[in-house]
């Protein structure tokens, strides 16, 4: 009766140490701690910094081909060629002979060169001389001595320039009128102008600030081009909201220090700036009806005058971020009207998706909007406010306007999702005409792109990569986007020899079973697909961007966590940015969602495909700041799936965090949804393991936000771990100590073994 039990017991005693020794061991910790260093400088031919010749058709660059070894390359855009600038070994030999010094071919004693247009030659400065090397004949000649550097003199000159700049700025008190005859300035919060003819000139009071909490500012005064009118912003002061915290262990004294700083939070009374218009000659204010801009957000608007001084324009962002207007004000009458009246039932992403370019010569403006469900550009009639045409259109997004060519009536911009067969987050570079015609895709490689332009913008150097592909650099025609030649293809052979695991891109359907959700899977370098690995998610779900890495790196911090014997994932769920407006709107008044319905489906889909992903103990999760908020939310609201969380410096209650970020996504006025989604309110729902970390001097997120969660957990009689770091600031969880404690926490609670981290 007892023999089978004994056999099983002996089997378990034999096998469990083997399992334990494979994950969470000292060797795993050592490998995790050394991963960054072991992968450093193992990828070559990855970074091209082009230097263009005077003809605008040829370029040269210096490329690293091995650790601290370089080659020089010349490319000819007209000929479509790429070749070595010279034989480095031959040049090193000739340079050594001429200088009587030792020269290493892989480390030539210069970093820059000049292409000589008329000759097939290059010039460079090295070994105290200026040299010319004929590429056709391999002849080296010394042209002259190099000018000696005098860094002390250069520093003195730079210092004098800075001092002069400071003097010029200090001598200007308020802006001068365009004709130089008037100076506008603030004094005792009121607005004045005076003639610049002499110091004794009459001072004219244009506007009184009014109540004690109102003021004018020198920084917000704008003259009309004809020097007859002034627009000045009158600002009503917001409330003082002091956040105080104690530095328990200051370095310069024994006793603690109290720190206090101004920190507005959602719902606070904010400073609000309203433009006021004045006629300088008559010393009269021209009343501007502020009905269209009565409740502005606290950022002061930029005022722009028309060249004929007949009107001025500014952008009005209404508090609550659901109304964004471009206002035009008639300078003679003060009459205001909305040229653009953008409204949304959710939010307008003014902080990251706003672009305005006024084209006075053609009485037009270019505007960015998500009104059709995707972030695009529109061309407006500046006088009527009518849309002349949509400049960009489609199920993709404009990420950034890079350049507007007024003469050619073209917009150069970055886009994502424009290639249907590629990851919709990859950035590509494009050009389009103002009327929406002539859309030209200037990049096409399957990856995310960054470009640099030739001085005349006729050519571009395009570098693209993915998390699973090192950089490829190409020379392309900037008019057509046509590939001219490949310049470099990064060599990652040395990286792969370190047993570094290539991150895997993974796509699964989101909560609606229709939308593709994108993420990355990281494996440990000693990965064995026959084993089982606990799963951890690294989360940041802030609505202001997307966060899954798209470009190549030889080191991602999540890989160090994976080295301990985990599978680590990163996912961009619904509610994050850079997709459709509907995708983004999931976050509206709903930061507690954090995309979890998509994330959970994604992880389950990956586990269905890969049996080595072990969800039997639940899933771990960690993040900082907004990621700290989300990771704690995971074990409170989705504790049946996420069972272990490490949360650093979390903004756990959106009423406790900075005003701009939270009111943008959670809305204003403050509603009950703020409290309903608070980790403080929901602390009693904790059923898993939670480790909270916070720096006592966090100026980004009020550290009291974490301590209020602690208070609620204690009141609910919940077990948890807490680390408060004396003197620590925002992101203290990413310190060496914080990372080690986080790793230990996951090893202990997901692997069920005591960490061997020391």
C-alpha positions in Angstrom: 0.0 0.0 0.0 2.8 2.4 0.8 5.3 1.5 -1.9 3.7 3.5 -4.8 3.4 6.6 -2.5 7.1 6.2 -1.6 8.0 5.9 -5.3 6.1 9.0 -6.2 7.6 10.9 -3.3 11.1 9.9 -4.4 10.2 11.0 -7.9 9.0 14.4 -6.7 12.1 14.8 -4.6 14.2 14.0 -7.6 12.4 16.2 -10.2 11.5 19.3 -8.2 15.1 20.4 -7.5 15.7 20.0 -11.2 12.8 22.3 -12.1 13.8 24.8 -9.4 17.4 24.8 -10.5 16.3 25.7 -14.0 14.6 28.9 -13.1 15.1 31.7 -10.5 18.7 30.5 -9.7 21.7 32.5 -8.9 22.9 31.8 -12.5 19.7 33.2 -13.8 20.1 36.4 -11.7 23.7 36.8 -12.8 22.7 36.4 -16.5 19.8 38.9 -16.0 22.1 41.4 -14.3 24.8 41.1 -17.0 22.4 41.0 -20.0 22.8 44.7 -20.9 26.5 44.6 -20.8 26.8 41.3 -22.6 24.8 42.5 -25.5 26.3 46.0 -25.7 28.2 46.9 -28.9 27.4 43.6 -30.6 25.5 45.0 -33.6 27.5 46.7 -36.3 26.8 48.7 -39.6 23.6 50.0 -37.8 24.0 53.7 -37.7 24.5 55.9 -40.8 25.1 59.6 -40.3 25.2 61.0 -43.8 27.4 64.0 -44.7 26.5 65.6 -48.1 28.9 67.0 -50.6 28.5 70.4 -52.0 26.9 69.1 -55.2 24.0 67.6 -53.1 24.3 64.3 -55.0 27.1 62.5 -53.1 27.4 61.7 -49.4 29.9 60.0 -47.2 29.6 58.4 -43.8 31.7 56.5 -41.3 30.4 53.2 -40.2 31.4 50.9 -37.3 32.1 47.4 -38.7 33.5 45.8 -35.5 34.2 47.0 -32.0 35.8 50.5 -32.4 36.7 49.7 -36.1 35.3 51.8 -38.9 35.0 52.1 -42.6 34.4 55.2 -44.7 31.7 54.9 -47.5 30.8 57.2 -50.4 27.4 56.9 -52.1 26.5 58.6 -55.4 22.7 59.3 -55.7 22.9 60.1 -59.4 24.9 56.9 -60.2 23.0 54.8 -57.7 26.3 53.5 -56.3 27.8 52.8 -52.9 31.4 52.0 -52.4 34.2 52.3 -49.9 35.7 55.7 -49.9 39.2 54.1 -50.0 41.1 51.0 -49.1 41.6 51.6 -45.4 44.6 49.3 -45.2 46.3 51.1 -48.2 45.6 54.5 -46.8 46.8 53.6 -43.3 50.0 52.3 -44.9 50.6 55.5 -46.8 49.7 57.7 -43.9 52.1 55.9 -41.6 54.9 56.3 -44.2 54.3 60.0 -44.6 53.9 60.8 -40.9 56.4 58.3 -39.5 53.7 57.2 -37.1 51.8 54.0 -36.5 48.3 54.0 -38.1 45.7 51.4 -37.5 43.6 50.7 -40.7 40.4 50.0 -38.6 41.0 53.1 -36.5 42.2 55.8 -38.9 43.1 59.0 -37.0 40.3 61.1 -38.4 36.5 60.9 -38.2 35.5 63.4 -41.0 36.4 64.0 -44.6 35.5 66.2 -47.5 34.6 65.1 -50.9 36.3 67.2 -53.5 33.8 67.9 -56.3 36.2 68.3 -59.2 38.5 65.4 -58.4 37.9 61.8 -57.4 39.5 62.7 -54.1 38.9 63.3 -50.5 40.5 65.6 -47.9 40.8 65.0 -44.2 42.6 66.4 -41.2 44.9 64.0 -39.3 48.2 63.9 -37.5 48.6 67.7 -37.4 48.1 68.0 -41.2 45.5 68.5 -43.9 45.8 65.6 -46.4 44.4 64.8 -49.8 43.9 61.3 -51.0 43.3 60.6 -54.7 40.9 57.7 -54.9 41.8 56.9 -58.5 45.6 56.7 -58.1 45.8 55.9 -54.4 48.2 58.9 -54.0 48.4 60.7 -50.7 49.7 64.2 -50.4 50.0 66.6 -47.4 48.4 69.9 -48.4 49.3 72.0 -45.3 49.5 72.0 -41.5 46.3 71.8 -39.6 45.3 74.8 -37.5 45.9 74.1 -33.8 42.9 74.0 -31.6 42.6 76.4 -28.8 39.7 75.1 -26.6 40.3 77.8 -23.9 39.8 80.6 -26.5 36.8 78.9 -27.9 35.3 78.6 -24.4 35.9 82.3 -23.7 34.3 83.3 -27.0 31.3 81.1 -26.3 31.1 82.6 -22.8 31.1 86.1 -24.2 28.4 85.2 -26.6 26.2 83.8 -23.9 26.9 86.9 -21.7 26.0 89.2 -24.6 22.8 87.2 -25.2 21.8 87.5 -21.6 22.5 91.3 -21.7 20.3 91.7 -24.7 17.5 89.8 -23.1 17.8 91.7 -19.9 17.7 95.0 -21.7 14.3 94.2 -23.3 11.4 94.8 -21.0 8.4 93.8 -23.1 8.1 93.6 -26.9 8.7 96.5 -29.3 6.3 97.4 -32.0 7.3 96.3 -35.5 8.1 99.9 -36.4 10.3 100.2 -33.3 8.4 103.3 -32.0 6.6 101.7 -29.1 7.4 99.4 -26.2 4.6 97.4 -24.5 5.2 96.2 -21.0 3.6 95.1 -17.8 4.0 97.0 -14.6 2.2 96.0 -11.4 0.2 93.6 -13.4 -1.2 96.4 -15.6 -0.5 97.0 -19.3 1.4 100.0 -20.5 3.0 101.3 -23.7 5.6 104.1 -24.1 7.4 105.8 -26.9 11.0 104.5 -27.5 12.2 108.0 -28.4 13.5 108.7 -24.9 13.4 107.5 -21.3 11.2 110.5 -20.5 8.6 109.7 -23.1 5.0 109.6 -21.9 3.8 106.3 -20.5 0.3 105.3 -21.6 -1.8 103.0 -19.6 -3.8 100.7 -21.9 -5.4 98.2 -19.6 -5.8 97.6 -15.9 -5.7 94.0 -14.7 -8.7 94.5 -12.5 -9.1 92.1 -9.5 -6.0 91.2 -7.5 -5.9 87.8 -9.0 -5.7 89.1 -12.6 -2.5 90.2 -14.4 -0.9 91.0 -17.8 2.4 89.5 -18.7 5.3 90.8 -20.9 5.5 87.2 -22.4 2.0 87.4 -23.8 1.9 90.6 -25.7 1.5 90.6 -29.5 1.7 93.7 -31.8 -0.2 94.1 -35.0 2.2 94.3 -38.1 1.2 98.0 -38.6 2.1 98.8 -34.9 -1.3 100.3 -34.2 -2.8 97.5 -32.2 -1.8 95.3 -29.2 -3.2 92.1 -28.1 -2.4 91.1 -24.5 -3.5 88.1 -22.5 -5.1 88.9 -19.2 -4.8 86.0 -16.9 -6.9 85.2 -13.9 -4.9 83.4 -11.3 -5.7 79.8 -10.4 -5.6 78.4 -6.9 -2.6 77.5 -4.9 -2.5 73.7 -4.4 0.5 72.8 -2.3 1.8 69.3 -2.1 4.2 68.6 0.8 6.3 65.7 1.6 9.1 64.9 4.0 12.6 64.0 3.0 13.5 61.6 5.9 17.2 61.2 5.3 18.7 64.3 3.7 22.4 64.1 2.8 23.3 67.5 4.3 21.7 67.3 7.7 20.5 64.9 10.4 16.9 66.2 10.7 14.3 65.6 8.0 13.3 68.3 5.5 9.9 69.4 4.5 9.4 70.1 0.7 6.4 71.9 -0.8 5.6 72.6 -4.4 2.7 73.9 -6.5 0.8 70.9 -8.0 -2.6 71.4 -9.5 -4.9 68.4 -9.5 -8.1 67.6 -11.4 -11.0 69.9 -10.4 -8.7 72.7 -9.1 -9.4 76.3 -10.1 -6.9 76.9 -13.0 -5.3 80.1 -14.4 -7.2 81.2 -17.5 -6.0 83.6 -20.1 -8.3 85.8 -22.3 -7.0 88.0 -25.1 -7.7 91.8 -24.8 -7.4 94.1 -27.8 -6.1 97.7 -27.6 -5.8 100.7 -30.0 -2.5 102.4 -29.1 -3.2 105.7 -30.7 -6.6 106.2 -29.1 -5.5 104.4 -25.9 -8.8 102.6 -26.0 -9.6 98.9 -25.4 -11.7 97.4 -28.2 -14.2 95.1 -26.5 -13.9 91.5 -27.7 -16.9 89.3 -27.0 -15.5 86.2 -25.2 -18.6 84.1 -25.6 -16.8 81.7 -27.9 -13.8 81.3 -25.5 -15.2 81.9 -22.0 -13.8 78.8 -20.3 -10.2 78.3 -21.6 -7.8 75.6 -20.5 -4.9 77.0 -18.6 -2.2 77.0 -21.4 -1.9 80.5 -22.8 -3.0 80.6 -26.5 -0.6 81.8 -29.2 -1.8 84.9 -31.0 -1.1 85.3 -34.7 -1.9 88.5 -36.7 -2.8 88.7 -40.4 -0.2 90.5 -42.4 -2.6 93.4 -43.1 -3.4 93.9 -39.4 -7.1 93.5 -40.0 -7.6 90.5 -37.7 -5.8 88.1 -35.4 -6.2 84.4 -34.7 -5.7 82.1 -31.7 -6.7 78.6 -30.7 -9.2 78.1 -27.9 -9.1 74.8 -25.9 -12.1 74.6 -23.7 -11.6 73.1 -20.3 -12.8 69.5 -20.4 -11.0 69.1 -23.8 -14.2 68.4 -25.8 -14.2 71.8 -27.7 -11.2 73.1 -29.7 -11.7 76.3 -31.8 -9.6 78.5 -34.0 -11.0 82.0 -33.3 -10.7 85.0 -35.6 -11.1 88.5 -34.2 -11.7 91.6 -36.3 -9.3 94.3 -35.2 -11.6 97.2 -36.0 -14.8 95.9 -34.3 -13.6 93.2 -31.9 -16.1 90.8 -33.5 -15.0 87.2 -33.0 -16.0 84.1 -34.9 -15.0 80.5 -35.0 -13.1 79.6 -38.1 -12.9 76.0 -36.8 -15.2 74.5 -34.2 -14.0 71.0 -33.4 -16.1 69.1 -30.9 -16.1 65.6 -29.5 -18.3 63.6 -27.2 -15.2 62.0 -25.7 -12.1 64.1 -25.9 -9.9 66.0 -28.3 -6.3 65.0 -28.0 -5.0 68.6 -28.0 -1.6 67.6 -26.5 -0.5 65.1 -29.1 -2.8 65.4 -32.2 -3.0 69.1 -32.9 -1.6 70.9 -35.9 -2.4 74.4 -37.2 -0.6 76.2 -40.0 -2.1 79.5 -41.2 -1.4 80.3 -44.9 -2.0 84.1 -45.1 -1.0 84.5 -48.7 -3.7 82.2 -49.9 -6.2 82.8 -47.1 -6.1 79.2 -46.0 -5.1 77.0 -43.0 -4.1 73.4 -42.5 -5.7 71.7 -39.5 -5.4 68.2 -37.9 -8.6 66.4 -36.8 -9.9 62.9 -36.0 -13.4 63.8 -37.1 -13.7 61.0 -39.6 -12.4 58.5 -37.1 -8.7 58.7 -38.1 -6.2 61.4 -37.5 -5.9 63.4 -40.7 -5.2 66.8 -42.2 -7.8 69.3 -43.7 -7.5 72.4 -45.8 -9.7 75.3 -44.7 -10.8 78.6 -46.2 -9.5 81.1 -43.6 -12.2 83.6 -44.2 -15.3 81.4 -44.4 -14.3 78.6 -42.1 -15.4 76.1 -44.8 -13.4 72.9 -45.5 -12.0 73.2 -49.0 -10.9 69.6 -49.0 -9.5 66.8 -46.8 -5.8 66.5 -47.5 -5.2 63.0 -46.2 -7.8 60.3 -45.9 -8.0 56.6 -45.2 -8.0 54.0 -42.4 -4.6 55.1 -41.2 -3.3 58.0 -39.2 -1.0 61.1 -39.6 1.5 60.9 -36.8 3.4 64.2 -37.4 3.6 67.0 -39.9 7.3 67.5 -40.8 7.2 70.2 -43.4 4.8 72.4 -45.4 6.0 73.6 -48.7 3.9 76.6 -49.5 5.2 77.2 -53.0 4.7 73.6 -54.1 1.5 73.3 -52.0 2.7 70.1 -50.5 2.8 68.6 -47.0 5.5 66.2 -45.9 4.4 64.0 -43.0 4.8 60.8 -41.0 2.0 58.2 -41.1 1.2 54.9 -39.5 -1.0 52.1 -40.8 -0.7 53.2 -44.4 0.6 49.8 -45.5 -2.2 47.3 -44.8 0.2 44.3 -44.7 2.4 45.9 -42.0 2.1 46.6 -38.3 -0.1 49.7 -38.1 2.2 51.4 -35.6 5.2 51.5 -38.0 6.1 55.1 -38.9 6.4 55.8 -42.6 7.3 59.1 -44.4 5.0 60.5 -47.0 4.1 63.6 -49.1 0.8 64.9 -50.4 -0.5 67.9 -52.2 -2.7 70.4 -50.5 -5.7 69.3 -52.5 -5.3 65.7 -51.4 -3.8 64.5 -54.7 -0.4 63.0 -55.3 0.0 61.0 -52.2 3.5 59.6 -52.4 4.9 57.0 -50.0 8.6 57.7 -49.6 9.5 54.6 -47.5 8.2 51.1 -47.8 10.4 48.6 -45.9 8.6 46.4 -43.4 9.5 48.2 -40.2 9.4 51.6 -38.5 11.3 54.3 -40.3 13.4 57.4 -39.5 14.8 59.6 -42.3 17.3 62.4 -42.9 17.2 64.6 -45.9 19.8 66.0 -48.3 20.2 69.8 -48.0 18.1 70.3 -51.1 15.6 67.6 -50.0 16.1 65.8 -53.3 17.2 62.6 -51.6 16.7 60.9 -48.3 18.5 58.4 -46.2 16.0 56.0 -44.7 16.7 53.7 -41.8 14.1 51.1 -40.7 14.0 48.2 -38.3 11.8 46.0 -36.2 12.2 44.4 -32.8 13.1 41.2 -34.7 15.2 42.8 -37.4 18.2 45.1 -37.0 18.4 48.3 -39.0 18.5 48.5 -42.8 19.6 51.8 -44.3 18.7 52.9 -47.8 19.3 55.9 -50.1 16.0 56.9 -51.8 14.7 59.5 -54.2 12.7 62.1 -52.2 10.5 63.0 -55.1 9.2 59.5 -56.0 10.3 57.4 -53.0 12.2 55.1 -55.4 15.0 53.1 -53.9 18.4 54.2 -55.2 20.6 51.8 -53.4 21.0 50.0 -50.1 23.7 51.6 -47.9 23.9 49.3 -45.0 22.3 46.1 -43.5 23.2 45.8 -39.8 25.3 42.9 -38.8 24.0 41.2 -35.6 25.9 38.0 -35.8 27.9 38.8 -32.7 24.7 39.5 -30.8 23.2 36.2 -31.8 26.3 34.4 -30.6 25.5 35.6 -27.1 22.4 33.4 -27.2 20.2 36.6 -27.2 16.6 35.6 -28.0 14.9 37.5 -30.7 11.7 39.1 -29.5 8.6 37.8 -31.2 5.9 40.0 -32.6 2.5 38.5 -31.9 -1.0 39.6 -33.0 -4.3 38.5 -31.6 -7.9 39.7 -31.7 -9.1 42.1 -29.1 -12.3 42.2 -27.1 -14.5 42.7 -30.1 -13.1 39.6 -31.9 -12.3 41.9 -34.8 -9.6 44.4 -34.0 -6.0 43.3 -34.2 -4.1 43.9 -31.0 -0.3 43.9 -31.2 2.4 42.9 -28.7 5.8 41.3 -28.2 6.9 38.1 -26.5 10.3 37.9 -24.8 11.9 34.6 -23.9 15.0 33.9 -21.8 18.3 33.2 -23.6 18.3 29.6 -22.3 14.8 29.1 -23.4 13.6 25.5 -23.8 10.2 25.0 -25.4 9.7 21.7 -23.6 9.5 23.5 -20.3 6.8 25.6 -18.6 7.4 29.3 -18.0 5.3 31.6 -15.8 4.1 34.7 -17.7 4.6 38.3 -16.7 3.2 41.4 -18.5 5.1 44.7 -18.5 2.3 47.3 -18.7 2.1 50.9 -19.6 -1.4 51.9 -20.8 -1.2 55.7 -20.8 -3.6 57.0 -23.5 -1.1 59.6 -24.7 0.9 57.1 -26.9 1.5 53.4 -27.7 4.3 51.6 -25.9 5.1 48.2 -27.4 8.6 48.8 -28.9 8.7 48.8 -32.7 12.3 49.5 -33.5 15.3 47.3 -33.0 17.4 47.3 -29.8 20.0 44.8 -28.6 18.5 45.2 -25.1 15.0 45.6 -23.8 14.6 45.8 -20.1 11.8 43.1 -20.2 14.4 40.7 -21.4 16.3 40.9 -18.1 13.1 39.9 -16.3 12.6 37.0 -18.7 16.2 35.7 -18.0 15.0 34.6 -14.6 12.9 31.9 -16.2 9.8 33.9 -17.3 8.0 34.7 -20.5 7.4 38.5 -20.5 4.9 40.2 -22.8 4.1 43.8 -23.8 0.8 44.7 -25.4 -1.0 47.8 -26.7 -4.6 47.3 -25.7 -7.5 49.5 -26.7 -7.5 52.9 -25.1 -3.9 53.6 -26.1 -3.1 56.0 -29.0 -1.9 55.9 -32.7 -4.8 53.8 -34.0 -8.4 54.8 -34.9 -10.4 57.3 -32.8 -12.7 54.4 -31.7 -9.7 52.4 -30.5 -8.5 55.4 -28.5 -11.9 56.4 -27.2 -12.1 53.3 -25.0 -10.0 55.3 -22.4 -12.5 58.2 -22.2 -13.5 58.6 -18.6 -12.3 55.0 -18.3 -8.6 54.7 -17.4 -9.5 51.8 -15.1 -10.1 49.7 -18.2 -6.4 49.9 -19.2 -7.1 47.7 -22.2 -7.4 44.6 -19.9 -10.1 42.8 -21.9 -7.8 42.9 -24.9 -4.6 42.1 -22.9 -6.2 39.0 -21.3 -7.5 37.7 -24.6 -4.1 38.3 -26.2 -2.2 36.4 -23.5 -4.7 33.5 -23.6 -4.3 33.4 -27.4 -0.6 33.3 -27.1 -0.8 30.5 -24.5 -3.1 28.5 -26.8 -0.4 28.6 -29.5 2.6 28.1 -27.1 2.3 25.4 -24.5 5.4 26.6 -22.7 3.4 29.7 -21.5 2.1 28.5 -18.1 -0.9 30.4 -16.9 -1.8 27.9 -14.1 -0.4 30.2 -11.3 -2.0 33.3 -12.9 -0.1 36.0 -14.6 2.3 38.5 -13.1 2.2 42.2 -14.1 4.4 45.3 -13.4 4.6 48.9 -14.3 5.4 52.4 -13.1 3.5 55.7 -13.0 0.4 55.1 -15.1 1.7 51.5 -15.4 1.7 51.4 -11.6 -1.9 52.4 -11.6 -2.7 49.7 -14.1 -0.7 46.9 -12.5 -2.5 47.5 -9.2 -5.8 47.7 -11.0 -5.1 44.3 -12.6 -5.1 42.5 -9.3 -8.0 44.4 -7.9 -10.4 44.2 -10.9 -9.0 41.1 -12.7 -7.7 39.1 -9.9 -8.9 35.8 -11.3 -6.3 36.3 -14.1 -3.5 38.6 -12.7 -2.3 37.2 -9.4 1.0 38.9 -8.7 1.6 42.7 -9.3 4.5 45.0 -8.7 3.5 48.7 -8.9 5.9 51.6 -8.8 4.9 55.3 -8.1 1.4 54.7 -9.4 -1.2 57.4 -9.9 -3.7 55.2 -8.2 -6.5 57.7 -8.0 -6.8 60.1 -10.9 -8.0 62.9 -8.5 -4.6 62.8 -6.8 -2.4 63.1 -10.0 -1.4 66.1 -12.2 -4.3 68.0 -13.6 -3.6 68.1 -17.4 -3.0 64.4 -17.9 -6.0 63.3 -15.9 -8.6 65.9 -17.0 -7.7 65.2 -20.7 -8.6 61.5 -20.4 -11.0 61.3 -17.4 -12.8 64.6 -18.2 -14.0 67.6 -16.4 -16.0 68.4 -14.2 -14.9 65.6 -11.8 -17.6 62.9 -11.9 -18.3 59.8 -9.9 -16.3 57.7 -12.4 -13.1 59.1 -10.8 -13.8 57.4 -7.5 -15.3 54.3 -9.0 -12.0 53.5 -10.8 -9.7 54.5 -8.0 -7.4 51.8 -6.6 -8.1 53.2 -3.2 -11.8 52.6 -3.6 -11.2 49.1 -4.9 -8.4 48.1 -2.5 -10.7 45.7 -0.6 -10.9 43.5 -3.8 -7.3 42.4 -3.6 -7.0 38.6 -3.7 -3.5 38.2 -5.1 0.0 39.4 -4.2 0.8 43.1 -4.4 4.1 44.9 -4.0 3.9 48.7 -3.9 7.0 50.9 -4.3 7.3 54.6 -4.1 9.9 57.3 -3.7 9.2 59.7 -0.8 10.3 62.7 -3.0 8.2 61.9 -6.1 7.4 65.3 -7.7 5.7 63.7 -10.8 3.0 61.7 -9.0 2.0 62.7 -5.5 3.5 59.9 -3.3 0.4 60.2 -1.1 -1.5 58.4 -3.9 0.4 55.2 -3.1 0.0 55.7 0.7 -3.7 56.1 0.4 -3.9 52.7 -1.3 -1.8 51.4 1.6 -4.2 52.9 4.1 -7.2 51.3 2.3 -5.5 47.9 2.2 -4.8 48.1 5.9 -8.3 49.0 6.6 -9.4 46.0 4.5 -7.0 43.7 6.4 -5.2 42.8 3.2 -1.6 41.4 3.1 0.7 43.3 0.8 4.3 44.5 0.5 5.5 48.1 0.6 8.8 49.8 -0.2 9.2 53.5 0.5 12.6 54.7 -0.6 14.1 57.6 1.3 15.1 60.4 -1.1 13.7 58.5 -4.0 11.9 60.2 -6.9 9.6 59.2 -9.6 10.5 55.8 -11.1 12.4 54.6 -8.1 11.3 51.1 -8.9 13.8 51.1 -11.8 16.7 51.6 -9.5 19.0 48.6 -9.0 17.5 47.8 -5.6 13.9 48.3 -6.9 14.5 46.0 -9.9 16.1 43.3 -7.7 13.2 43.4 -5.2 10.7 43.2 -8.1 12.4 40.2 -9.6 12.5 38.5 -6.2 8.8 39.1 -5.8 7.9 37.4 -9.0 10.3 34.5 -8.4 8.8 33.9 -5.0 5.2 34.1 -5.9 5.0 32.8 -9.5 7.7 30.2 -9.3 7.1 29.3 -5.7 10.8 29.2 -4.7 12.8 31.5 -2.5 14.9 33.8 -4.7 18.7 33.2 -5.0 19.4 36.8 -5.9 22.5 37.3 -3.7 
